[in-house]
Amino acid sequence: MHILLIEDDLDLGRALQSALKVEGLTSEWLRRALDAPSNLDENAMDCVLLDLTLPDGSGFDLLTRWRSQGEKVPIIVITARSAIEDRLAGLDGGADDFVIKPFSTAELMSRIRAVLRRSARQASERWVLGDLIVEPRRHVAERGGSRLDLSPREFQLLLELAREPGIVVSKSVLSQRLDPLGEPVDFAAIEVHVSNLRRKMGADLIRTVRGVGYLLQP
């Protein structure tokens, strides 16, 4: 999963990127509001860590703009502002969580996992989708009680489909999410990975929507 970090403090930014990497999460770090993408979904972001006080503007403005556009990507505000008015403004403005500096990285990672579970409509670290179980943190998947032998890329693809069961995920979105920091994965490679997943999991779980993408139907 890919995290957008918007934080101007150099030391904190480096520390957070290192912590995210340990958790198996890729990240993009920006230090200015001006550099923030206008569209989170098109840029394949799974979660945003947003500082409110930036050198060229306010994180509140970014939050308000994204939510007014209908962006649904989870956003966690990270800030030194501890006043209840700021917290209420952030949460009422559409933030999914509000973390006050200084904070422990362990707590922040836990909060990231929590908002990602909520966005995937799952209540625990084990995503239960019919007889399919996916555990993102452990990189484990099983069906009918049997462990699935998936490559890292196959597991990543399954995870992206499992985040939105019953919803079509386009090939273009999958292409970007499977390698957010490098060149997008070409569609032919995605088709190969889907074919391998069907062979290992059962052909009934993944449906092709011709000309669009795929959906997981547990």
C-alpha positions in Angstrom: 0.0 0.0 0.0 1.1 3.5 -0.8 1.1 6.4 1.7 1.4 10.1 0.8 3.3 12.0 3.5 3.0 15.8 3.6 5.4 17.1 6.3 7.9 19.9 6.1 10.1 18.8 9.1 13.1 17.0 7.7 13.9 14.8 10.7 10.3 13.7 11.2 9.8 13.1 7.5 12.9 10.9 7.3 11.8 9.0 10.4 8.3 8.4 9.2 9.5 7.2 5.8 11.8 4.7 7.5 8.9 3.5 9.8 6.6 3.1 6.9 9.2 1.0 5.0 9.6 -1.3 8.0 5.8 -1.8 7.9 6.1 -2.9 4.2 4.4 0.4 3.0 5.7 2.5 0.1 5.5 6.2 0.5 5.9 9.6 -1.3 7.1 12.5 0.8 6.2 16.1 0.0 7.1 19.2 2.0 4.9 21.8 0.4 1.2 22.2 -0.1 1.8 23.4 -3.6 3.3 20.0 -4.6 0.3 18.0 -3.3 -1.6 16.1 -6.0 -5.0 17.5 -7.0 -6.5 14.0 -7.2 -5.6 11.2 -4.6 -7.4 8.3 -6.3 -5.8 8.9 -9.7 -2.4 9.0 -8.0 -3.0 5.6 -6.3 -2.8 6.9 -2.7 -4.1 4.5 0.0 -3.7 6.9 2.9 -2.5 10.5 3.5 -0.4 11.7 6.5 -1.0 15.4 6.5 0.7 18.1 8.6 -1.5 21.2 9.1 1.3 23.8 9.2 3.2 23.9 5.9 5.6 26.6 4.7 3.4 27.6 1.8 -0.1 27.1 3.1 -2.4 25.2 5.4 -3.1 21.5 5.5 -6.7 22.5 6.4 -7.0 23.9 2.9 -5.8 20.7 1.3 -8.1 18.6 3.4 -11.1 20.8 2.6 -10.3 20.8 -1.2 -9.9 17.0 -1.3 -13.1 16.3 0.6 -15.1 18.8 -1.4 -14.0 17.0 -4.6 -15.4 13.7 -3.1 -12.0 12.1 -2.4 -12.5 9.2 -0.1 -8.8 8.2 0.6 -8.2 8.0 4.4 -6.5 11.2 5.8 -4.7 11.3 9.1 -3.8 14.7 10.4 -0.4 14.9 12.2 0.2 18.2 13.9 1.6 20.1 16.9 -1.7 21.9 17.3 -3.4 20.4 20.4 -6.3 22.9 20.9 -9.6 21.1 20.9 -10.8 23.7 18.3 -8.2 22.5 15.8 -9.0 18.8 16.4 -12.7 19.4 15.9 -12.0 21.5 12.8 -9.8 18.7 11.4 -12.3 15.9 12.1 -15.3 17.9 11.0 -13.4 18.9 7.8 -13.1 15.2 6.9 -10.0 13.9 8.6 -10.2 10.2 9.6 -7.9 10.6 12.5 -6.0 13.3 14.3 -2.5 12.6 15.9 -0.8 15.2 18.1 3.0 15.7 17.9 5.1 14.3 19.5 3.8 10.8 19.0 5.3 7.3 18.9 5.7 5.8 15.4 4.2 2.6 16.8 1.0 4.5 17.6 0.9 6.1 14.2 1.4 2.8 12.4 -1.5 1.3 14.5 -3.7 4.3 13.5 -2.8 3.8 9.8 -3.7 0.1 10.0 -7.0 1.1 11.7 -8.1 3.6 9.0 -7.1 1.3 6.2 -9.2 -1.5 7.8 -12.2 0.9 8.0 -11.7 2.0 4.4 -11.8 -1.7 3.4 -14.8 -2.2 5.7 -12.9 -4.8 7.8 -13.0 -4.8 11.6 -9.7 -6.6 12.3 -6.3 -7.5 10.9 -7.9 -10.6 9.3 -10.0 -9.6 6.3 -12.8 -12.2 6.0 -14.4 -12.4 2.5 -16.5 -15.5 2.4 -14.1 -18.5 2.6 -11.2 -16.2 1.7 -9.1 -14.7 4.5 -6.4 -12.1 3.8 -4.0 -10.8 6.5 -2.3 -7.7 5.0 0.3 -7.2 7.8 1.5 -10.9 7.7 1.2 -11.1 3.9 -0.9 -14.3 4.3 -3.9 -15.4 2.4 -5.9 -18.6 2.6 -9.1 -20.1 1.2 -11.1 -22.8 2.7 -8.5 -23.2 5.5 -5.7 -23.8 3.0 -2.8 -21.4 2.8 -2.3 -19.9 -0.7 1.2 -19.9 -2.1 1.3 -16.4 -3.7 4.2 -14.4 -5.0 4.6 -10.9 -3.5 3.1 -9.3 -6.6 0.2 -11.7 -6.6 -0.5 -11.0 -3.0 -0.4 -7.2 -3.6 -2.9 -7.6 -6.5 -5.2 -9.7 -4.3 -5.0 -7.1 -1.6 -6.0 -4.3 -4.0 -9.0 -6.3 -5.1 -9.9 -7.3 -1.6 -10.0 -3.7 -0.4 -13.1 -3.1 -2.5 -14.9 -6.5 -2.9 -17.7 -6.4 -5.4 -16.3 -3.1 -6.9 -14.6 -3.0 -10.2 -10.9 -1.9 -10.0 -9.7 -0.6 -13.3 -6.5 -1.9 -14.9 -5.1 1.6 -14.9 -5.5 1.9 -11.1 -4.0 -1.5 -10.6 -1.2 -0.6 -12.9 -0.2 2.3 -10.7 -0.8 0.7 -7.3 1.3 -2.4 -8.0 4.4 -0.2 -8.4 3.7 3.3 -7.1 7.3 4.4 -7.0 8.3 3.1 -10.4 7.0 2.6 -13.9 3.3 1.5 -14.0 2.9 -2.2 -14.5 1.7 -2.9 -18.0 -1.7 -4.4 -18.6 -0.3 -7.6 -20.1 1.6 -8.3 -16.8 -1.5 -7.6 -14.8 -3.4 -10.2 -16.9 -0.7 -12.8 -16.2 -0.9 -12.1 -12.4 -4.7 -12.4 -12.5 -4.4 -15.7 -14.4 -2.0 -17.0 -11.8 -4.3 -15.9 -8.9 -7.2 -17.7 -10.5 -5.2 -20.8 -10.9 -4.1 -20.8 -7.2 -7.4 -19.5 -5.6 -10.1 -20.7 -7.9 -11.4 -19.1 -11.1 -14.7 -18.1 -9.4 -13.3 -15.4 -7.2 -12.1 -12.9 -9.7 -14.4 -11.6 -12.5 -13.2 -9.8 -15.5 -15.2 -6.7 -16.6 -14.2 -6.4 -20.2 -12.6 -3.2 -21.2 -12.4 -2.0 -17.6 -10.7 -4.2 -15.0 -11.5 -6.8 -12.4 -13.6 -7.4 -9.3 -13.3 -9.8 -6.4 -16.6 -11.6 -5.8 -16.3 -13.7 -2.5 
